Amino acid sequence: MATPDVSAAPEAETSNASTTSESALFGDASIVKENGEECPICQYIKEGPCRDEFVAFNACAESLRPDEPGDKCTDTFTAMFNCFEKNIDHYGPIIQLLGSLAADSSQNAESSESSG
C-alpha cells in the first residue's frame, strides 16, 4: 500500500496545553469518520506489523472520559510507538507526523504561556 498522505491527518487540538501527541494525532480519540469509514492513517497503521499495539492504544483512548487525563494511555501509546520505531520502514511517515504534531503542540503551549 502507498504511504498515507499525512497532510490529511486530523488537526491537533490546541485548547488544552497538556495535549499529548496521541490526542493530537487522533483528536477526540475517534478514528472513524462521520460516514462510518475508518481514517486512511488508521487503515495504514493497521496494515502494518503494529496492528495489535495500535488497537490496544485506540481502545484505551476511546475509553477515556472527557474529564480523564490522557496519560492513562501512556503505556499503550509507548508500546505502539516502540513498535513503530522497530518497523521504521512502514511507520516512518507516522513517526514524522507524531513529531511534527508534538512540536506544534509544544509551540502552541509556549505561545499560550507567554501571552497569558
Backbone as a printed PyTorch tensor [residue, N CA C, xyz], in Angstrom:
tensor([[[  0.8530,  -1.1860,   0.0000],
         [  0.0000,   0.0000,   0.0000],
         [  0.8810,   1.2250,   0.0000]],

        [[  0.3850,   2.2780,  -0.5850],
         [  1.1160,   3.5370,  -0.6350],
         [  1.1770,   4.1650,   0.7480]],

        [[  2.1970,   4.9680,   0.9550],
         [  2.3400,   5.7090,   2.2000],
         [  1.1910,   6.6860,   2.3300]],

        [[  0.6090,   6.8160,   3.5440],
         [ -0.5390,   7.7160,   3.6830],
         [ -0.1390,   9.1630,   3.4990]],

        [[ -1.0920,   9.9540,   3.0700],
         [ -0.8910,  11.3940,   2.9480],
         [ -1.1020,  11.9890,   4.3300]],

        [[  0.0070,  12.2840,   5.0300],
         [ -0.1050,  12.7700,   6.3990],
         [ -0.6850,  14.1730,   6.4630]],

        [[ -0.7530,  14.8730,   5.3490],
         [ -1.3730,  16.1920,   5.3700],
         [ -2.8760,  16.0810,   5.5750]],

        [[ -3.4230,  14.8730,   5.4020],
         [ -4.8490,  14.6590,   5.6050],
         [ -5.1600,  14.2270,   7.0300]],

        [[ -4.1650,  14.2720,   7.9170],
         [ -4.3620,  13.8630,   9.3010],
         [ -5.2850,  14.8230,  10.0200]],

        [[ -5.9780,  14.3030,  11.0490],
         [ -6.8270,  15.2040,  11.8340],
         [ -6.0010,  16.3160,  12.4470]],

        [[ -6.5980,  17.5070,  12.5710],
         [ -5.8870,  18.6300,  13.1680],
         [ -5.7350,  18.4040,  14.6600]],

        [[ -4.6220,  18.8650,  15.2080],
         [ -4.3750,  18.7290,  16.6300],
         [ -5.2610,  19.6880,  17.4040]],

        [[ -5.7030,  19.2250,  18.5770],
         [ -6.4390,  20.1130,  19.4650],
         [ -5.4360,  20.9890,  20.1710]],

        [[ -5.7290,  22.2760,  20.2710],
         [ -4.7900,  23.1830,  20.9090],
         [ -5.3990,  23.9040,  22.0940]],

        [[ -6.6160,  23.5590,  22.4630],
         [ -7.2680,  24.2650,  23.5550],
         [ -6.7190,  23.8730,  24.9090]],

        [[ -6.1090,  22.7050,  25.0260],
         [ -5.5850,  22.2350,  26.2920],
         [ -4.0740,  22.1660,  26.1950]],

        [[ -3.3760,  22.8960,  27.0630],
         [ -1.9180,  22.9570,  26.9970],
         [ -1.2790,  21.6070,  27.2640]],

        [[ -1.9990,  20.6890,  27.8990],
         [ -1.4210,  19.3830,  28.2050],
         [ -1.7460,  18.3500,  27.1360]],

        [[ -2.1570,  18.7860,  25.9520],
         [ -2.4740,  17.8640,  24.8730],
         [ -1.2650,  17.0030,  24.5660]],

        [[ -1.4680,  15.7000,  24.5600],
         [ -0.3840,  14.7820,  24.2930],
         [ -0.3460,  14.4650,  22.8120]],

        [[  0.7640,  13.8870,  22.3710],
         [  0.8800,  13.6070,  20.9430],
         [ -0.1750,  12.6190,  20.4740]],

        [[ -0.5810,  11.6780,  21.3370],
         [ -1.6140,  10.7510,  20.8990],
         [ -2.9530,  11.4370,  20.7160]],

        [[ -3.3270,  12.3610,  21.5980],
         [ -4.5940,  13.0540,  21.3930],
         [ -4.4810,  14.0240,  20.2330]],

        [[ -3.2870,  14.5220,  19.9850],
         [ -3.0900,  15.3940,  18.8360],
         [ -3.2830,  14.6140,  17.5460]],

        [[ -2.8120,  13.3760,  17.5310],
         [ -2.9520,  12.5640,  16.3320],
         [ -4.3960,  12.1640,  16.0930]],

        [[ -5.1060,  11.8190,  17.1440],
         [ -6.4430,  11.2800,  16.9840],
         [ -7.5420,  12.2440,  17.3760]],

        [[ -7.2100,  13.5000,  17.6700],
         [ -8.2260,  14.4810,  18.0240],
         [ -8.9970,  14.0560,  19.2410]],

        [[-10.2600,  13.7520,  19.0770],
         [-11.0910,  13.3640,  20.2050],
         [-11.0660,  11.8600,  20.4360]],

        [[-10.0540,  11.1830,  19.9290],
         [ -9.8520,   9.7370,  20.0570],
         [-10.7410,   8.9280,  19.1270]],

        [[-11.5670,   9.5740,  18.3470],
         [-12.4140,   8.8640,  17.4070],
         [-11.6720,   8.7050,  16.0940]],

        [[-11.5040,   7.4650,  15.6540],
         [-10.7850,   7.2390,  14.4070],
         [-11.7270,   6.8760,  13.2640]],

        [[-13.0120,   7.0270,  13.4960],
         [-13.9910,   6.7050,  12.4610],
         [-14.6110,   8.0050,  11.9700]],

        [[-14.5690,   8.1850,  10.6640],
         [-15.1860,   9.3740,  10.0620],
         [-16.6980,   9.3240,  10.2490]],

        [[-17.3270,  10.4650,  10.0660],
         [-18.7750,  10.5500,  10.2510],
         [-19.5360,   9.5730,   9.3630]],

        [[-19.0110,   9.2620,   8.1960],
         [-19.7060,   8.3530,   7.2980],
         [-19.4540,   6.8810,   7.6470]],

        [[-18.7800,   6.6280,   8.7710],
         [-18.5580,   5.2670,   9.2280],
         [-17.2780,   4.6320,   8.7220]],

        [[-16.5500,   5.3170,   7.8660],
         [-15.2980,   4.7660,   7.3500],
         [-14.1460,   5.1390,   8.2690]],

        [[-13.1940,   4.2390,   8.3580],
         [-12.0080,   4.4890,   9.1640],
         [-11.0770,   5.4450,   8.4280]],

        [[-10.3650,   6.2730,   9.1890],
         [ -9.4560,   7.2290,   8.5590],
         [ -8.3280,   6.4930,   7.8350]],

        [[ -7.7920,   7.0770,   6.7600],
         [ -6.7410,   6.4210,   5.9770],
         [ -5.4650,   6.1480,   6.7850]],

        [[ -5.1190,   7.0410,   7.7000],
         [ -3.9130,   6.8220,   8.5010],
         [ -4.1040,   5.6080,   9.3950]],

        [[ -5.2760,   5.4880,   9.9880],
         [ -5.5530,   4.3350,  10.8500],
         [ -5.5370,   3.0370,  10.0450]],

        [[ -6.0850,   3.0680,   8.8610],
         [ -6.0510,   1.8930,   7.9890],
         [ -4.6040,   1.4990,   7.6960]],

        [[ -3.7690,   2.4870,   7.3810],
         [ -2.3630,   2.2430,   7.0710],
         [ -1.6440,   1.6340,   8.2740]],

        [[ -1.8790,   2.1810,   9.4530],
         [ -1.2410,   1.6520,  10.6610],
         [ -1.6420,   0.2030,  10.8700]],

        [[ -2.9220,  -0.0930,  10.7180],
         [ -3.4250,  -1.4470,  10.9460],
         [ -2.9140,  -2.4540,   9.9190]],

        [[ -2.5120,  -1.9950,   8.7520],
         [ -1.9950,  -2.9020,   7.7310],
         [ -0.5620,  -3.3200,   8.0100]],

        [[  0.0870,  -2.6530,   8.9390],
         [  1.4720,  -2.9640,   9.2680],
         [  1.5830,  -3.9150,  10.4500]],

        [[  2.8150,  -4.1810,  10.8570],
         [  3.0710,  -5.1400,  11.9280],
         [  2.7020,  -4.6630,  13.3310]],

        [[  2.3000,  -3.4150,  13.5030],
         [  1.9640,  -2.8840,  14.8340],
         [  0.4590,  -2.7650,  15.0480]],

        [[ -0.2830,  -3.5430,  14.2980],
         [ -1.7520,  -3.5030,  14.3880],
         [ -2.2390,  -3.7090,  15.8230]],

        [[ -1.7460,  -4.7510,  16.4940],
         [ -2.2330,  -5.0690,  17.8340],
         [ -1.9490,  -3.9400,  18.8230]],

        [[ -0.7650,  -3.3500,  18.7220],
         [ -0.3990,  -2.2490,  19.6120],
         [ -1.2850,  -1.0320,  19.3600]],

        [[ -1.5670,  -0.7720,  18.0870],
         [ -2.4430,   0.3490,  17.7390],
         [ -3.8560,   0.1200,  18.2570]],

        [[ -4.3710,  -1.0780,  18.0690],
         [ -5.7260,  -1.3970,  18.5210],
         [ -5.8250,  -1.2400,  20.0420]],

        [[ -4.7840,  -1.6940,  20.7730],
         [ -4.7830,  -1.5610,  22.2350],
         [ -4.7610,  -0.0930,  22.6440]],

        [[ -3.9140,   0.7050,  21.9840],
         [ -3.8730,   2.1340,  22.3010],
         [ -5.2110,   2.7900,  21.9900]],

        [[ -5.7680,   2.5040,  20.8460],
         [ -7.0230,   3.1310,  20.4550],
         [ -8.1490,   2.7540,  21.4090]],

        [[ -8.1900,   1.5020,  21.8430],
         [ -9.2210,   1.0900,  22.8030],
         [ -9.0840,   1.8850,  24.0990]],

        [[ -7.8570,   2.0890,  24.5410],
         [ -7.6260,   2.8850,  25.7440],
         [ -8.0880,   4.3230,  25.5210]],

        [[ -7.6820,   4.9170,  24.4150],
         [ -8.0390,   6.3070,  24.1290],
         [ -9.5460,   6.4810,  24.0300]],

        [[-10.2280,   5.5270,  23.4170],
         [-11.6800,   5.6270,  23.2790],
         [-12.3960,   5.4370,  24.6120]],

        [[-11.7380,   4.7480,  25.5600],
         [-12.3720,   4.5070,  26.8600],
         [-12.2650,   5.7090,  27.7960]],

        [[-11.4450,   6.6940,  27.4370],
         [-11.2710,   7.8670,  28.2970],
         [-12.5470,   8.6930,  28.3730]],

        [[-12.8760,   9.1100,  29.5790],
         [-13.9640,  10.0760,  29.7510],
         [-13.3870,  11.4560,  29.4690]],

        [[-14.2230,  12.4070,  29.0970],
         [-13.7210,  13.7610,  28.7870],
         [-12.9250,  14.3930,  29.9290]],

        [[-13.2300,  14.0320,  31.1650],
         [-12.5450,  14.6290,  32.3060],
         [-11.2940,  13.8610,  32.7360]],

        [[-10.9880,  12.7470,  32.0640],
         [ -9.8090,  11.9460,  32.4160],
         [ -8.5770,  12.4530,  31.6770]],

        [[ -7.4260,  12.4170,  32.3480],
         [ -6.1860,  12.8160,  31.6610],
         [ -5.7750,  11.7530,  30.6480]],

        [[ -5.1640,  12.2020,  29.5680],
         [ -4.7190,  11.2860,  28.5240],
         [ -3.5690,  10.3980,  28.9500]],

        [[ -2.9160,  10.7270,  30.0800],
         [ -1.7700,   9.9290,  30.4850],
         [ -2.1630,   8.5250,  30.9440]],

        [[ -3.4470,   8.2610,  31.0690],
         [ -3.9090,   6.9100,  31.3750],
         [ -3.4550,   5.9300,  30.2830]],

        [[ -3.2950,   6.4350,  29.0720],
         [ -2.9460,   5.5890,  27.9260],
         [ -1.4600,   5.6410,  27.5730]],

        [[ -0.6480,   6.1660,  28.4580],
         [  0.7840,   6.3110,  28.1720],
         [  1.4400,   4.9710,  27.8680]],

        [[  1.1190,   3.9430,  28.6450],
         [  1.7550,   2.6330,  28.4300],
         [  1.4130,   2.0510,  27.0600]],

        [[  0.1440,   2.1300,  26.6720],
         [ -0.2260,   1.5720,  25.3690],
         [  0.3260,   2.4210,  24.2350]],

        [[  0.3910,   3.7560,  24.4360],
         [  0.9780,   4.6100,  23.4150],
         [  2.4680,   4.3040,  23.2620]],

        [[  3.1560,   4.1390,  24.3810],
         [  4.5910,   3.8420,  24.3440],
         [  4.8550,   2.5160,  23.6410]],

        [[  4.0550,   1.5080,  23.9400],
         [  4.2180,   0.2060,  23.2780],
         [  4.0020,   0.3360,  21.7670]],

        [[  2.9930,   1.1070,  21.3790],
         [  2.7180,   1.3230,  19.9560],
         [  3.8770,   2.0680,  19.2970]],

        [[  4.3350,   3.1290,  19.9390],
         [  5.4120,   3.9300,  19.3600],
         [  6.7060,   3.1220,  19.2600]],

        [[  7.0160,   2.3090,  20.2780],
         [  8.2050,   1.4570,  20.2250],
         [  8.1130,   0.4690,  19.0690]],

        [[  6.9310,  -0.0430,  18.8410],
         [  6.7240,  -0.9400,  17.7020],
         [  6.9360,  -0.1900,  16.3910]],

        [[  6.4210,   1.0460,  16.3160],
         [  6.6290,   1.8590,  15.1160],
         [  8.1200,   2.0250,  14.8440]],

        [[  8.8820,   2.3170,  15.8940],
         [ 10.3240,   2.5330,  15.7230],
         [ 11.0370,   1.2670,  15.2720]],

        [[ 10.5790,   0.1050,  15.7220],
         [ 11.1780,  -1.1720,  15.3010],
         [ 10.8210,  -1.5000,  13.8500]],

        [[  9.7910,  -0.8780,  13.3410],
         [  9.3110,  -1.1300,  11.9770],
         [  9.2890,   0.1740,  11.1860]],

        [[ 10.4220,   0.8690,  11.2280],
         [ 10.5480,   2.2110,  10.6460],
         [ 10.2570,   2.2360,   9.1460]],

        [[ 10.5390,   1.1400,   8.4700],
         [ 10.3000,   1.1210,   7.0260],
         [  8.8100,   1.3080,   6.7110]],

        [[  7.9270,   0.8330,   7.5630],
         [  6.4910,   1.0120,   7.3360],
         [  5.9610,   2.2690,   8.0360]],

        [[  6.4460,   2.5280,   9.2430],
         [  5.8660,   3.5830,  10.0780],
         [  6.6530,   4.8910,  10.1000]],

        [[  7.6900,   5.0220,   9.3110],
         [  8.4610,   6.2620,   9.2740],
         [  7.6010,   7.5040,   9.0810]],

        [[  6.6630,   7.5030,   8.1240],
         [  5.8140,   8.6890,   7.9380],
         [  4.9420,   8.9940,   9.1660]],

        [[  4.5120,   7.9660,   9.8750],
         [  3.6870,   8.1660,  11.0680],
         [  4.5270,   8.7840,  12.1770]],

        [[  5.7650,   8.3080,  12.3300],
         [  6.6700,   8.8710,  13.3350],
         [  6.9390,  10.3400,  13.0230]],

        [[  7.1420,  10.6590,  11.7630],
         [  7.3530,  12.0660,  11.3770],
         [  6.1290,  12.9030,  11.7210]],

        [[  4.9460,  12.3810,  11.4490],
         [  3.7090,  13.0930,  11.7580],
         [  3.5910,  13.3360,  13.2610]],

        [[  3.8520,  12.3150,  14.0520],
         [  3.7860,  12.4730,  15.5120],
         [  4.7770,  13.5230,  15.9870]],

        [[  5.9710,  13.5180,  15.4210],
         [  6.9780,  14.5030,  15.8040],
         [  6.5460,  15.9130,  15.4650]],

        [[  5.9580,  16.1020,  14.2950],
         [  5.5340,  17.4480,  13.9170],
         [  4.3370,  17.9000,  14.7430]],

        [[  3.4430,  16.9870,  15.0790],
         [  2.3040,  17.3460,  15.9240],
         [  2.7580,  17.7000,  17.3350]],

        [[  3.7140,  16.9490,  17.8570],
         [  4.2390,  17.2470,  19.1940],
         [  4.9230,  18.6070,  19.2050]],

        [[  5.6790,  18.9090,  18.1480],
         [  6.3540,  20.2110,  18.0620],
         [  5.3310,  21.3390,  17.9670]],

        [[  4.2930,  21.1540,  17.1520],
         [  3.2380,  22.1610,  17.0310],
         [  2.5340,  22.3710,  18.3690]],

        [[  2.2460,  21.2760,  19.0640],
         [  1.5740,  21.3650,  20.3590],
         [  2.4390,  22.0960,  21.3650]],

        [[  3.7340,  21.8110,  21.3380],
         [  4.6730,  22.4740,  22.2440],
         [  4.7460,  23.9680,  21.9480]],

        [[  4.8000,  24.3280,  20.6760],
         [  4.8330,  25.7440,  20.2870],
         [  3.5550,  26.4550,  20.7210]],

        [[  2.4140,  25.7950,  20.5600],
         [  1.1470,  26.3950,  20.9680],
         [  1.1040,  26.6090,  22.4760]],

        [[  1.6180,  25.6450,  23.2410],
         [  1.6450,  25.7680,  24.6930],
         [  2.5630,  26.9130,  25.1100]],

        [[  3.7280,  27.0310,  24.4600],
         [  4.6690,  28.1030,  24.7820],
         [  4.0690,  29.4650,  24.4630]],

        [[  3.3850,  29.5850,  23.3270],
         [  2.8190,  30.8820,  22.9580],
         [  1.6570,  31.2260,  23.8900]],

        [[  0.9090,  30.2210,  24.3760],
         [ -0.1700,  30.4720,  25.3260],
         [  0.3880,  30.9560,  26.6510]],

        [[  1.5000,  30.3640,  27.0970],
         [  2.1240,  30.7490,  28.3540],
         [  2.6730,  32.1470,  28.2840]],

        [[  3.2900,  32.5160,  27.1580],
         [  3.9050,  33.8330,  27.0420],
         [  2.8700,  34.9380,  26.8570]],

        [[  1.6900,  34.6050,  26.3480],
         [  0.6690,  35.6260,  26.1560],
         [ -0.2680,  35.7270,  27.3530]],

        [[ -0.1580,  34.7800,  28.2910],
         [ -1.0970,  34.7500,  29.4260],
         [ -0.5710,  35.2910,  30.6340]]])
